[in-house]
């Protein structure tokens, strides 16, 4: 579990936040992350899917982008004020992030243009929805120590969004 000060205020008061993930400390430098793709990369760090030493990524970009887009929709549902400047006219369309240029979608190399206080919440949502596809993280078979981790990170998303 994250300390309350990091979970609710860590990203607001300092350029770095410290989170305990799987029993180790991970530092996330918010000042270096400026695009939607960087948000996907920070979720990969939390998923331990960094593709180091010429290893391929475990989760495809399309799966993580799908989680990000669903997270944006959920963020707009819970906190519509988070996207007031995104709504054009009377339209309540939530922006959709894509790794393909064009088609009226936001390209993932574009600047992250939401409030940075929602960055960690969206990273939690991407992690949680991605881990739901893994039986070992969602059902907790055989007394797995990671039992329910996907549900926990989705609760962290909701808790963080409501506390900002």
Legacy VTK file of the C-alpha trace (Angstrom):
# vtk DataFile Version 3.0
C-alpha trace
ASCII
DATASET POLYDATA
POINTS 164 float
0.000 0.000 0.000
1.222 3.493 -0.745
1.765 5.951 2.084
-1.057 8.492 2.164
1.305 11.408 1.596
2.608 9.868 -1.649
-0.749 8.600 -2.830
-2.523 11.925 -2.420
0.100 14.649 -2.418
3.407 13.195 -3.584
2.957 14.220 -7.209
1.774 17.689 -6.207
4.539 18.699 -3.833
7.681 17.353 -5.454
9.034 16.565 -8.900
9.470 12.932 -7.900
7.172 10.430 -6.284
8.153 7.233 -4.530
5.904 4.212 -4.680
6.295 0.748 -3.264
5.602 -1.779 -5.974
6.028 -5.498 -5.314
8.118 -4.823 -2.233
10.613 -2.493 -3.895
10.864 1.245 -4.185
10.369 2.798 -7.589
11.003 6.441 -8.315
8.969 8.083 -11.036
10.256 11.441 -12.246
7.196 13.366 -13.353
9.202 16.238 -14.802
10.700 13.937 -17.467
7.337 12.553 -18.592
5.544 14.880 -20.964
3.710 12.796 -23.584
0.969 10.184 -23.597
3.588 7.644 -24.669
5.538 8.471 -21.500
2.417 7.637 -19.500
2.344 4.227 -21.205
6.042 3.795 -20.360
5.450 4.638 -16.694
2.688 1.994 -16.633
5.163 -0.472 -18.178
7.545 0.239 -15.296
4.787 -0.571 -12.800
3.993 -3.757 -14.754
7.687 -4.721 -14.797
7.425 -4.844 -18.588
10.296 -2.607 -19.585
11.711 -4.851 -22.315
15.285 -4.661 -21.007
18.249 -6.579 -22.452
16.675 -7.111 -25.884
13.629 -8.826 -24.382
10.339 -8.051 -26.114
7.506 -6.364 -24.262
5.094 -8.776 -22.608
2.044 -6.598 -23.228
1.446 -5.056 -26.679
1.070 -1.295 -27.039
-2.508 -1.762 -28.253
-3.485 -3.375 -24.916
-1.964 -0.531 -22.903
-3.521 2.116 -25.179
-6.896 0.447 -24.749
-6.459 0.646 -20.969
-5.462 4.313 -21.242
-8.508 5.175 -23.357
-10.850 3.350 -20.970
-9.116 5.139 -18.092
-9.745 8.505 -19.736
-13.417 7.620 -20.148
-13.637 6.545 -16.504
-11.809 9.716 -15.403
-14.318 11.821 -17.365
-17.205 9.895 -15.791
-15.956 10.297 -12.216
-14.434 13.777 -12.588
-15.886 15.580 -15.626
-14.137 18.742 -14.454
-10.797 17.093 -15.320
-11.561 17.551 -19.020
-13.580 20.767 -19.269
-10.953 22.363 -21.502
-11.045 19.307 -23.825
-14.749 19.546 -24.634
-15.387 21.355 -27.914
-18.580 23.389 -27.824
-21.343 21.252 -26.366
-19.575 17.989 -27.175
-18.698 15.762 -24.238
-16.359 13.567 -26.252
-13.379 12.259 -24.344
-10.095 12.395 -26.286
-8.908 9.059 -27.655
-5.192 8.322 -27.771
-3.802 6.358 -30.711
-0.410 5.204 -31.974
-1.542 6.009 -35.534
-1.317 9.557 -36.875
-4.531 11.087 -38.201
-8.194 10.101 -38.105
-8.975 12.927 -35.665
-7.395 11.081 -32.724
-4.720 12.339 -30.368
-1.325 10.862 -31.297
0.458 9.266 -28.365
3.593 11.358 -28.950
1.552 14.532 -28.411
1.948 16.419 -25.162
0.106 15.142 -22.119
-2.375 17.975 -21.682
-4.355 16.976 -18.612
-3.572 18.060 -15.079
-0.477 16.140 -13.912
-2.294 15.236 -10.708
-4.188 12.634 -12.784
-1.005 11.083 -14.214
-0.507 8.456 -11.466
-4.220 7.616 -11.432
-4.166 6.866 -15.160
-1.000 4.792 -14.723
-2.805 2.769 -12.015
-5.759 2.242 -14.348
-3.555 1.036 -17.196
-1.756 -1.340 -14.840
-4.977 -2.676 -13.309
-6.794 -3.308 -16.590
-3.710 -4.941 -18.079
-3.272 -7.253 -15.109
-6.938 -8.264 -15.272
-5.980 -10.258 -18.359
-3.621 -12.361 -16.214
-5.254 -15.030 -14.084
-2.406 -15.007 -11.592
-2.990 -11.330 -10.738
-6.756 -11.194 -10.866
-7.953 -14.412 -9.199
-5.137 -15.150 -6.744
-4.837 -18.860 -7.407
-2.960 -21.082 -4.940
-2.599 -18.382 -2.295
-0.596 -16.216 -4.625
0.979 -13.264 -2.745
-0.148 -10.982 -5.581
-3.757 -12.018 -5.076
-6.120 -9.266 -6.139
-3.365 -6.879 -7.259
-5.346 -5.862 -10.347
-8.371 -4.926 -8.243
-6.134 -3.083 -5.789
-4.608 -0.877 -8.478
-8.063 -0.121 -9.897
-9.161 0.950 -6.401
-6.039 3.134 -6.220
-7.149 4.807 -9.471
-10.552 5.633 -8.030
-9.163 6.733 -4.658
-6.593 8.969 -6.290
-9.089 10.566 -8.706
-11.497 11.345 -5.864
-8.776 12.778 -3.610
-7.398 15.293 -6.135
LINES 1 165
164 0 1 2 3 4 5 6 7 8 9 10 11 12 13 14 15 16 17 18 19 20 21 22 23 24 25 26 27 28 29 30 31 32 33 34 35 36 37 38 39 40 41 42 43 44 45 46 47 48 49 50 51 52 53 54 55 56 57 58 59 60 61 62 63 64 65 66 67 68 69 70 71 72 73 74 75 76 77 78 79 80 81 82 83 84 85 86 87 88 89 90 91 92 93 94 95 96 97 98 99 100 101 102 103 104 105 106 107 108 109 110 111 112 113 114 115 116 117 118 119 120 121 122 123 124 125 126 127 128 129 130 131 132 133 134 135 136 137 138 139 140 141 142 143 144 145 146 147 148 149 150 151 152 153 154 155 156 157 158 159 160 161 162 163
